Amino acid sequence: MAECKDKKCPVHGDTKVRGITLQGTIVSDKMTNSVVIERKHLVKNSKYERFERRKSHITAHKPPCIDVKVGDKVEIGETRKLSKTKSFVVLRKVGDKK
């Protein structure tokens, strides 16, 4: 990790991570300092007694010191509201592309 001067960075800045931490795959990194993460999960359908697959997209802040690309698995942590749609920040890279 390189040194950065981002105030919203959880390592080098003053943003505190609290709440839940999640893992997901980056599906878009076209925004400046932001990424879209796709999370896949199962939900039980009680009528048919089966599980259905669902996915959700979460917008997270990407500090410049963390180098991630589309397809990388990352861990994100909940923080205070950083903008209208961002309340998560990328903490670390978990895995590479398959």
Backbone as XML, in Angstrom:
<?xml version="1.0"?>
<chain id="A" units="angstrom">
  <residue number="1" name="MET">
    <atom name="N" x="0.827" y="-1.181" z="0.000"/>
    <atom name="CA" x="0.000" y="0.000" z="0.000"/>
    <atom name="C" x="0.872" y="1.245" z="0.000"/>
  </residue>
  <residue number="2" name="ALA">
    <atom name="N" x="0.525" y="2.182" z="-0.853"/>
    <atom name="CA" x="1.262" y="3.432" z="-0.940"/>
    <atom name="C" x="0.633" y="4.465" z="0.004"/>
  </residue>
  <residue number="3" name="GLU">
    <atom name="N" x="1.418" y="5.443" z="0.380"/>
    <atom name="CA" x="0.921" y="6.522" z="1.235"/>
    <atom name="C" x="-0.030" y="7.407" z="0.432"/>
  </residue>
  <residue number="4" name="CYS">
    <atom name="N" x="-1.119" y="7.838" z="1.060"/>
    <atom name="CA" x="-2.061" y="8.716" z="0.356"/>
    <atom name="C" x="-2.470" y="9.863" z="1.271"/>
  </residue>
  <residue number="5" name="LYS">
    <atom name="N" x="-3.017" y="10.900" z="0.680"/>
    <atom name="CA" x="-3.455" y="12.071" z="1.432"/>
    <atom name="C" x="-4.975" y="12.206" z="1.414"/>
  </residue>
  <residue number="6" name="ASP">
    <atom name="N" x="-5.667" y="11.080" z="1.189"/>
    <atom name="CA" x="-7.128" y="11.082" z="1.136"/>
    <atom name="C" x="-7.691" y="11.125" z="2.555"/>
  </residue>
  <residue number="7" name="LYS">
    <atom name="N" x="-8.549" y="12.112" z="2.856"/>
    <atom name="CA" x="-9.127" y="12.224" z="4.190"/>
    <atom name="C" x="-10.149" y="11.129" z="4.454"/>
  </residue>
  <residue number="8" name="LYS">
    <atom name="N" x="-10.685" y="10.523" z="3.389"/>
    <atom name="CA" x="-11.691" y="9.480" z="3.547"/>
    <atom name="C" x="-11.082" y="8.075" z="3.570"/>
  </residue>
  <residue number="9" name="CYS">
    <atom name="N" x="-9.770" y="7.972" z="3.539"/>
    <atom name="CA" x="-9.085" y="6.680" z="3.589"/>
    <atom name="C" x="-9.147" y="6.134" z="5.015"/>
  </residue>
  <residue number="10" name="PRO">
    <atom name="N" x="-9.525" y="4.858" z="5.208"/>
    <atom name="CA" x="-9.603" y="4.324" z="6.563"/>
    <atom name="C" x="-8.237" y="4.088" z="7.210"/>
  </residue>
  <residue number="11" name="VAL">
    <atom name="N" x="-7.173" y="3.998" z="6.406"/>
    <atom name="CA" x="-5.834" y="3.742" z="6.947"/>
    <atom name="C" x="-5.078" y="5.048" z="7.184"/>
  </residue>
  <residue number="12" name="HIS">
    <atom name="N" x="-5.038" y="5.928" z="6.178"/>
    <atom name="CA" x="-4.243" y="7.153" z="6.260"/>
    <atom name="C" x="-5.078" y="8.389" z="6.600"/>
  </residue>
  <residue number="13" name="GLY">
    <atom name="N" x="-6.396" y="8.288" z="6.523"/>
    <atom name="CA" x="-7.262" y="9.431" z="6.784"/>
    <atom name="C" x="-7.911" y="9.356" z="8.152"/>
  </residue>
  <residue number="14" name="ASP">
    <atom name="N" x="-9.041" y="10.059" z="8.287"/>
    <atom name="CA" x="-9.719" y="10.100" z="9.584"/>
    <atom name="C" x="-11.083" y="9.420" z="9.559"/>
  </residue>
  <residue number="15" name="THR">
    <atom name="N" x="-11.369" y="8.606" z="8.560"/>
    <atom name="CA" x="-12.635" y="7.888" z="8.484"/>
    <atom name="C" x="-12.546" y="6.604" z="9.305"/>
  </residue>
  <residue number="16" name="LYS">
    <atom name="N" x="-13.509" y="6.422" z="10.189"/>
    <atom name="CA" x="-13.535" y="5.230" z="11.043"/>
    <atom name="C" x="-14.516" y="4.213" z="10.469"/>
  </residue>
  <residue number="17" name="VAL">
    <atom name="N" x="-14.121" y="2.956" z="10.503"/>
    <atom name="CA" x="-14.973" y="1.873" z="10.018"/>
    <atom name="C" x="-15.708" y="1.283" z="11.211"/>
  </residue>
  <residue number="18" name="ARG">
    <atom name="N" x="-17.031" y="1.228" z="11.123"/>
    <atom name="CA" x="-17.841" y="0.635" z="12.175"/>
    <atom name="C" x="-19.009" y="-0.073" z="11.514"/>
  </residue>
  <residue number="19" name="GLY">
    <atom name="N" x="-19.586" y="-1.015" z="12.197"/>
    <atom name="CA" x="-20.702" y="-1.755" z="11.624"/>
    <atom name="C" x="-20.228" y="-3.022" z="10.951"/>
  </residue>
  <residue number="20" name="ILE">
    <atom name="N" x="-20.849" y="-3.345" z="9.830"/>
    <atom name="CA" x="-20.592" y="-4.622" z="9.171"/>
    <atom name="C" x="-19.461" y="-4.519" z="8.156"/>
  </residue>
  <residue number="21" name="THR">
    <atom name="N" x="-18.819" y="-5.647" z="7.888"/>
    <atom name="CA" x="-17.860" y="-5.768" z="6.801"/>
    <atom name="C" x="-18.379" y="-6.836" z="5.854"/>
  </residue>
  <residue number="22" name="LEU">
    <atom name="N" x="-18.274" y="-6.580" z="4.560"/>
    <atom name="CA" x="-18.789" y="-7.473" z="3.533"/>
    <atom name="C" x="-17.702" y="-7.768" z="2.519"/>
  </residue>
  <residue number="23" name="GLN">
    <atom name="N" x="-17.913" y="-8.824" z="1.733"/>
    <atom name="CA" x="-17.017" y="-9.140" z="0.631"/>
    <atom name="C" x="-17.825" y="-9.193" z="-0.651"/>
  </residue>
  <residue number="24" name="GLY">
    <atom name="N" x="-17.208" y="-8.777" z="-1.738"/>
    <atom name="CA" x="-17.875" y="-8.794" z="-3.022"/>
    <atom name="C" x="-16.876" y="-8.620" z="-4.146"/>
  </residue>
  <residue number="25" name="THR">
    <atom name="N" x="-17.396" y="-8.598" z="-5.372"/>
    <atom name="CA" x="-16.576" y="-8.467" z="-6.570"/>
    <atom name="C" x="-16.825" y="-7.110" z="-7.204"/>
  </residue>
  <residue number="26" name="ILE">
    <atom name="N" x="-15.770" y="-6.455" z="-7.642"/>
    <atom name="CA" x="-15.904" y="-5.153" z="-8.290"/>
    <atom name="C" x="-16.436" y="-5.352" z="-9.703"/>
  </residue>
  <residue number="27" name="VAL">
    <atom name="N" x="-17.525" y="-4.648" z="-10.032"/>
    <atom name="CA" x="-18.103" y="-4.752" z="-11.370"/>
    <atom name="C" x="-17.930" y="-3.470" z="-12.176"/>
  </residue>
  <residue number="28" name="SER">
    <atom name="N" x="-17.611" y="-2.350" z="-11.507"/>
    <atom name="CA" x="-17.382" y="-1.096" z="-12.223"/>
    <atom name="C" x="-16.437" y="-0.217" z="-11.419"/>
  </residue>
  <residue number="29" name="ASP">
    <atom name="N" x="-15.496" y="0.411" z="-12.136"/>
    <atom name="CA" x="-14.595" y="1.372" z="-11.489"/>
    <atom name="C" x="-14.480" y="2.638" z="-12.324"/>
  </residue>
  <residue number="30" name="LYS">
    <atom name="N" x="-15.552" y="3.021" z="-13.007"/>
    <atom name="CA" x="-15.527" y="4.174" z="-13.904"/>
    <atom name="C" x="-15.643" y="5.506" z="-13.177"/>
  </residue>
  <residue number="31" name="MET">
    <atom name="N" x="-16.145" y="5.494" z="-11.956"/>
    <atom name="CA" x="-16.282" y="6.730" z="-11.199"/>
    <atom name="C" x="-14.947" y="7.114" z="-10.557"/>
  </residue>
  <residue number="32" name="THR">
    <atom name="N" x="-14.783" y="8.379" z="-10.273"/>
    <atom name="CA" x="-13.575" y="8.853" z="-9.614"/>
    <atom name="C" x="-13.639" y="8.494" z="-8.138"/>
  </residue>
  <residue number="33" name="ASN">
    <atom name="N" x="-12.646" y="7.774" z="-7.654"/>
    <atom name="CA" x="-12.527" y="7.362" z="-6.245"/>
    <atom name="C" x="-13.707" y="6.538" z="-5.753"/>
  </residue>
  <residue number="34" name="SER">
    <atom name="N" x="-14.429" y="5.866" z="-6.639"/>
    <atom name="CA" x="-15.554" y="5.029" z="-6.241"/>
    <atom name="C" x="-15.578" y="3.762" z="-7.073"/>
  </residue>
  <residue number="35" name="VAL">
    <atom name="N" x="-16.125" y="2.692" z="-6.503"/>
    <atom name="CA" x="-16.308" y="1.436" z="-7.215"/>
    <atom name="C" x="-17.693" y="0.895" z="-6.892"/>
  </residue>
  <residue number="36" name="VAL">
    <atom name="N" x="-18.212" y="0.057" z="-7.802"/>
    <atom name="CA" x="-19.478" y="-0.626" z="-7.570"/>
    <atom name="C" x="-19.153" y="-2.089" z="-7.306"/>
  </residue>
  <residue number="37" name="ILE">
    <atom name="N" x="-19.658" y="-2.601" z="-6.198"/>
    <atom name="CA" x="-19.369" y="-3.965" z="-5.784"/>
    <atom name="C" x="-20.644" y="-4.784" z="-5.853"/>
  </residue>
  <residue number="38" name="GLU">
    <atom name="N" x="-20.543" y="-5.983" z="-6.442"/>
    <atom name="CA" x="-21.684" y="-6.889" z="-6.527"/>
    <atom name="C" x="-21.542" y="-7.956" z="-5.452"/>
  </residue>
  <residue number="39" name="ARG">
    <atom name="N" x="-22.599" y="-8.120" z="-4.669"/>
    <atom name="CA" x="-22.645" y="-9.113" z="-3.600"/>
    <atom name="C" x="-23.713" y="-10.119" z="-3.920"/>
  </residue>
  <residue number="40" name="LYS">
    <atom name="N" x="-23.369" y="-11.402" z="-3.934"/>
    <atom name="CA" x="-24.336" y="-12.461" z="-4.206"/>
    <atom name="C" x="-24.695" y="-13.147" z="-2.894"/>
  </residue>
  <residue number="41" name="HIS">
    <atom name="N" x="-26.002" y="-13.420" z="-2.706"/>
    <atom name="CA" x="-26.458" y="-14.073" z="-1.484"/>
    <atom name="C" x="-27.695" y="-14.914" z="-1.775"/>
  </residue>
  <residue number="42" name="LEU">
    <atom name="N" x="-28.042" y="-15.786" z="-0.836"/>
    <atom name="CA" x="-29.199" y="-16.664" z="-0.971"/>
    <atom name="C" x="-30.310" y="-16.192" z="-0.044"/>
  </residue>
  <residue number="43" name="VAL">
    <atom name="N" x="-31.558" y="-16.282" z="-0.538"/>
    <atom name="CA" x="-32.733" y="-15.935" z="0.249"/>
    <atom name="C" x="-33.684" y="-17.114" z="0.198"/>
  </residue>
  <residue number="44" name="LYS">
    <atom name="N" x="-34.205" y="-17.527" z="1.359"/>
    <atom name="CA" x="-35.091" y="-18.682" z="1.399"/>
    <atom name="C" x="-36.499" y="-18.277" z="0.983"/>
  </residue>
  <residue number="45" name="ASN">
    <atom name="N" x="-37.067" y="-19.062" z="0.055"/>
    <atom name="CA" x="-38.450" y="-18.893" z="-0.359"/>
    <atom name="C" x="-39.269" y="-19.912" z="0.435"/>
  </residue>
  <residue number="46" name="SER">
    <atom name="N" x="-40.029" y="-19.443" z="1.402"/>
    <atom name="CA" x="-40.704" y="-20.365" z="2.314"/>
    <atom name="C" x="-41.858" y="-21.113" z="1.646"/>
  </residue>
  <residue number="47" name="LYS">
    <atom name="N" x="-42.469" y="-20.527" z="0.639"/>
    <atom name="CA" x="-43.595" y="-21.196" z="-0.031"/>
    <atom name="C" x="-43.124" y="-22.457" z="-0.751"/>
  </residue>
  <residue number="48" name="TYR">
    <atom name="N" x="-42.033" y="-22.353" z="-1.474"/>
    <atom name="CA" x="-41.527" y="-23.490" z="-2.254"/>
    <atom name="C" x="-40.405" y="-24.240" z="-1.533"/>
  </residue>
  <residue number="49" name="GLU">
    <atom name="N" x="-40.033" y="-23.792" z="-0.329"/>
    <atom name="CA" x="-38.995" y="-24.416" z="0.480"/>
    <atom name="C" x="-37.681" y="-24.597" z="-0.279"/>
  </residue>
  <residue number="50" name="ARG">
    <atom name="N" x="-37.291" y="-23.538" z="-0.945"/>
    <atom name="CA" x="-36.040" y="-23.525" z="-1.707"/>
    <atom name="C" x="-35.345" y="-22.192" z="-1.479"/>
  </residue>
  <residue number="51" name="PHE">
    <atom name="N" x="-34.109" y="-22.144" z="-1.909"/>
    <atom name="CA" x="-33.349" y="-20.906" z="-1.833"/>
    <atom name="C" x="-33.258" y="-20.297" z="-3.218"/>
  </residue>
  <residue number="52" name="GLU">
    <atom name="N" x="-33.352" y="-18.969" z="-3.285"/>
    <atom name="CA" x="-33.172" y="-18.285" z="-4.561"/>
    <atom name="C" x="-31.937" y="-17.405" z="-4.481"/>
  </residue>
  <residue number="53" name="ARG">
    <atom name="N" x="-31.245" y="-17.290" z="-5.601"/>
    <atom name="CA" x="-30.035" y="-16.473" z="-5.666"/>
    <atom name="C" x="-30.423" y="-15.031" z="-5.938"/>
  </residue>
  <residue number="54" name="ARG">
    <atom name="N" x="-29.822" y="-14.143" z="-5.190"/>
    <atom name="CA" x="-30.033" y="-12.713" z="-5.416"/>
    <atom name="C" x="-28.681" y="-12.020" z="-5.403"/>
  </residue>
  <residue number="55" name="LYS">
    <atom name="N" x="-28.663" y="-10.808" z="-5.954"/>
    <atom name="CA" x="-27.439" y="-10.019" z="-5.934"/>
    <atom name="C" x="-27.796" y="-8.570" z="-5.659"/>
  </residue>
  <residue number="56" name="SER">
    <atom name="N" x="-26.862" y="-7.855" z="-5.082"/>
    <atom name="CA" x="-27.064" y="-6.442" z="-4.805"/>
    <atom name="C" x="-25.790" y="-5.685" z="-5.175"/>
  </residue>
  <residue number="57" name="HIS">
    <atom name="N" x="-25.972" y="-4.450" z="-5.588"/>
    <atom name="CA" x="-24.853" y="-3.590" z="-5.935"/>
    <atom name="C" x="-24.670" y="-2.557" z="-4.834"/>
  </residue>
  <residue number="58" name="ILE">
    <atom name="N" x="-23.441" y="-2.383" z="-4.390"/>
    <atom name="CA" x="-23.105" y="-1.431" z="-3.333"/>
    <atom name="C" x="-22.034" y="-0.493" z="-3.871"/>
  </residue>
  <residue number="59" name="THR">
    <atom name="N" x="-22.255" y="0.800" z="-3.708"/>
    <atom name="CA" x="-21.259" y="1.793" z="-4.098"/>
    <atom name="C" x="-20.338" y="2.052" z="-2.912"/>
  </residue>
  <residue number="60" name="ALA">
    <atom name="N" x="-19.031" y="1.992" z="-3.147"/>
    <atom name="CA" x="-18.061" y="2.170" z="-2.065"/>
    <atom name="C" x="-16.956" y="3.127" z="-2.493"/>
  </residue>
  <residue number="61" name="HIS">
    <atom name="N" x="-16.363" y="3.799" z="-1.511"/>
    <atom name="CA" x="-15.235" y="4.701" z="-1.756"/>
    <atom name="C" x="-13.955" y="3.882" z="-1.906"/>
  </residue>
  <residue number="62" name="LYS">
    <atom name="N" x="-13.165" y="4.212" z="-2.937"/>
    <atom name="CA" x="-11.887" y="3.531" z="-3.164"/>
    <atom name="C" x="-10.756" y="4.531" z="-2.953"/>
  </residue>
  <residue number="63" name="PRO">
    <atom name="N" x="-9.997" y="4.379" z="-1.865"/>
    <atom name="CA" x="-8.857" y="5.270" z="-1.645"/>
    <atom name="C" x="-7.784" y="5.049" z="-2.714"/>
  </residue>
  <residue number="64" name="PRO">
    <atom name="N" x="-6.999" y="6.075" z="-3.052"/>
    <atom name="CA" x="-5.972" y="5.919" z="-4.084"/>
    <atom name="C" x="-4.833" y="4.976" z="-3.684"/>
  </residue>
  <residue number="65" name="CYS">
    <atom name="N" x="-4.678" y="4.690" z="-2.384"/>
    <atom name="CA" x="-3.591" y="3.813" z="-1.954"/>
    <atom name="C" x="-3.928" y="2.328" z="-2.154"/>
  </residue>
  <residue number="66" name="ILE">
    <atom name="N" x="-5.183" y="1.987" z="-2.422"/>
    <atom name="CA" x="-5.579" y="0.595" z="-2.652"/>
    <atom name="C" x="-5.777" y="0.408" z="-4.148"/>
  </residue>
  <residue number="67" name="ASP">
    <atom name="N" x="-4.966" y="-0.456" z="-4.751"/>
    <atom name="CA" x="-5.005" y="-0.669" z="-6.196"/>
    <atom name="C" x="-5.878" y="-1.879" z="-6.515"/>
  </residue>
  <residue number="68" name="VAL">
    <atom name="N" x="-7.108" y="-1.618" z="-6.975"/>
    <atom name="CA" x="-8.031" y="-2.688" z="-7.353"/>
    <atom name="C" x="-8.622" y="-2.383" z="-8.721"/>
  </residue>
  <residue number="69" name="LYS">
    <atom name="N" x="-8.994" y="-3.463" z="-9.418"/>
    <atom name="CA" x="-9.566" y="-3.334" z="-10.758"/>
    <atom name="C" x="-10.870" y="-4.118" z="-10.825"/>
  </residue>
  <residue number="70" name="VAL">
    <atom name="N" x="-11.542" y="-4.037" z="-11.962"/>
    <atom name="CA" x="-12.778" y="-4.792" z="-12.182"/>
    <atom name="C" x="-12.466" y="-6.282" z="-12.120"/>
  </residue>
  <residue number="71" name="GLY">
    <atom name="N" x="-13.269" y="-7.033" z="-11.384"/>
    <atom name="CA" x="-13.086" y="-8.465" z="-11.251"/>
    <atom name="C" x="-12.384" y="-8.882" z="-9.969"/>
  </residue>
  <residue number="72" name="ASP">
    <atom name="N" x="-11.780" y="-7.949" z="-9.251"/>
    <atom name="CA" x="-11.093" y="-8.278" z="-8.000"/>
    <atom name="C" x="-12.101" y="-8.462" z="-6.873"/>
  </residue>
  <residue number="73" name="LYS">
    <atom name="N" x="-11.823" y="-9.406" z="-5.973"/>
    <atom name="CA" x="-12.625" y="-9.576" z="-4.767"/>
    <atom name="C" x="-12.060" y="-8.658" z="-3.703"/>
  </residue>
  <residue number="74" name="VAL">
    <atom name="N" x="-12.945" y="-7.897" z="-3.058"/>
    <atom name="CA" x="-12.510" y="-6.940" z="-2.051"/>
    <atom name="C" x="-13.355" y="-7.081" z="-0.794"/>
  </residue>
  <residue number="75" name="GLU">
    <atom name="N" x="-12.814" y="-6.561" z="0.291"/>
    <atom name="CA" x="-13.559" y="-6.472" z="1.537"/>
    <atom name="C" x="-13.897" y="-5.010" z="1.770"/>
  </residue>
  <residue number="76" name="ILE">
    <atom name="N" x="-15.163" y="-4.722" z="2.081"/>
    <atom name="CA" x="-15.604" y="-3.355" z="2.320"/>
    <atom name="C" x="-16.148" y="-3.256" z="3.731"/>
  </residue>
  <residue number="77" name="GLY">
    <atom name="N" x="-16.028" y="-2.070" z="4.315"/>
    <atom name="CA" x="-16.503" y="-1.841" z="5.669"/>
    <atom name="C" x="-17.459" y="-0.669" z="5.716"/>
  </residue>
  <residue number="78" name="GLU">
    <atom name="N" x="-18.429" y="-0.750" z="6.615"/>
    <atom name="CA" x="-19.410" y="0.313" z="6.759"/>
    <atom name="C" x="-18.799" y="1.484" z="7.507"/>
  </residue>
  <residue number="79" name="THR">
    <atom name="N" x="-19.143" y="2.683" z="7.081"/>
    <atom name="CA" x="-18.636" y="3.897" z="7.700"/>
    <atom name="C" x="-19.752" y="4.938" z="7.701"/>
  </residue>
  <residue number="80" name="ARG">
    <atom name="N" x="-19.428" y="6.144" z="8.101"/>
    <atom name="CA" x="-20.434" y="7.200" z="8.047"/>
    <atom name="C" x="-20.786" y="7.485" z="6.595"/>
  </residue>
  <residue number="81" name="LYS">
    <atom name="N" x="-21.843" y="8.215" z="6.351"/>
    <atom name="CA" x="-22.268" y="8.556" z="5.002"/>
    <atom name="C" x="-21.225" y="9.462" z="4.371"/>
  </residue>
  <residue number="82" name="LEU">
    <atom name="N" x="-20.613" y="8.996" z="3.260"/>
    <atom name="CA" x="-19.575" y="9.774" z="2.593"/>
    <atom name="C" x="-20.143" y="10.643" z="1.479"/>
  </residue>
  <residue number="83" name="SER">
    <atom name="N" x="-21.236" y="10.214" z="0.884"/>
    <atom name="CA" x="-21.944" y="10.998" z="-0.119"/>
    <atom name="C" x="-23.374" y="10.495" z="-0.148"/>
  </residue>
  <residue number="84" name="LYS">
    <atom name="N" x="-24.134" y="10.873" z="-1.180"/>
    <atom name="CA" x="-25.540" y="10.473" z="-1.244"/>
    <atom name="C" x="-25.702" y="8.956" z="-1.306"/>
  </residue>
  <residue number="85" name="THR">
    <atom name="N" x="-24.831" y="8.268" z="-2.026"/>
    <atom name="CA" x="-24.983" y="6.823" z="-2.215"/>
    <atom name="C" x="-23.887" y="5.999" z="-1.552"/>
  </residue>
  <residue number="86" name="LYS">
    <atom name="N" x="-22.833" y="6.626" z="-1.032"/>
    <atom name="CA" x="-21.710" y="5.874" z="-0.479"/>
    <atom name="C" x="-21.716" y="5.890" z="1.041"/>
  </residue>
  <residue number="87" name="SER">
    <atom name="N" x="-21.769" y="4.694" z="1.627"/>
    <atom name="CA" x="-21.582" y="4.568" z="3.068"/>
    <atom name="C" x="-20.675" y="3.380" z="3.386"/>
  </residue>
  <residue number="88" name="PHE">
    <atom name="N" x="-19.910" y="2.943" z="2.389"/>
    <atom name="CA" x="-18.934" y="1.873" z="2.559"/>
    <atom name="C" x="-17.602" y="2.341" z="1.983"/>
  </residue>
  <residue number="89" name="VAL">
    <atom name="N" x="-16.512" y="1.738" z="2.468"/>
    <atom name="CA" x="-15.179" y="2.058" z="1.979"/>
    <atom name="C" x="-14.416" y="0.750" z="1.773"/>
  </residue>
  <residue number="90" name="VAL">
    <atom name="N" x="-13.590" y="0.697" z="0.716"/>
    <atom name="CA" x="-12.804" y="-0.495" z="0.422"/>
    <atom name="C" x="-11.684" y="-0.602" z="1.452"/>
  </residue>
  <residue number="91" name="LEU">
    <atom name="N" x="-11.595" y="-1.766" z="2.102"/>
    <atom name="CA" x="-10.574" y="-1.965" z="3.132"/>
    <atom name="C" x="-9.338" y="-2.669" z="2.587"/>
  </residue>
  <residue number="92" name="ARG">
    <atom name="N" x="-9.552" y="-3.750" z="1.809"/>
    <atom name="CA" x="-8.408" y="-4.486" z="1.281"/>
    <atom name="C" x="-8.852" y="-5.362" z="0.136"/>
  </residue>
  <residue number="93" name="LYS">
    <atom name="N" x="-7.861" y="-5.826" z="-0.608"/>
    <atom name="CA" x="-8.080" y="-6.740" z="-1.719"/>
    <atom name="C" x="-8.015" y="-8.166" z="-1.191"/>
  </residue>
  <residue number="94" name="VAL">
    <atom name="N" x="-9.025" y="-8.988" z="-1.517"/>
    <atom name="CA" x="-9.076" y="-10.358" z="-1.020"/>
    <atom name="C" x="-8.554" y="-11.336" z="-2.067"/>
  </residue>
  <residue number="95" name="GLY">
    <atom name="N" x="-8.938" y="-11.155" z="-3.330"/>
    <atom name="CA" x="-8.506" y="-12.073" z="-4.377"/>
    <atom name="C" x="-8.464" y="-11.396" z="-5.733"/>
  </residue>
  <residue number="96" name="ASP">
    <atom name="N" x="-7.885" y="-12.103" z="-6.719"/>
    <atom name="CA" x="-7.765" y="-11.578" z="-8.072"/>
    <atom name="C" x="-8.872" y="-12.125" z="-8.954"/>
  </residue>
  <residue number="97" name="LYS">
    <atom name="N" x="-8.750" y="-11.769" z="-10.235"/>
    <atom name="CA" x="-9.688" y="-12.289" z="-11.237"/>
    <atom name="C" x="-9.522" y="-13.788" z="-11.371"/>
  </residue>
  <residue number="98" name="LYS">
    <atom name="N" x="-10.581" y="-14.436" z="-11.797"/>
    <atom name="CA" x="-10.513" y="-15.887" z="-12.003"/>
    <atom name="C" x="-10.070" y="-16.204" z="-13.393"/>
  </residue>
</chain>
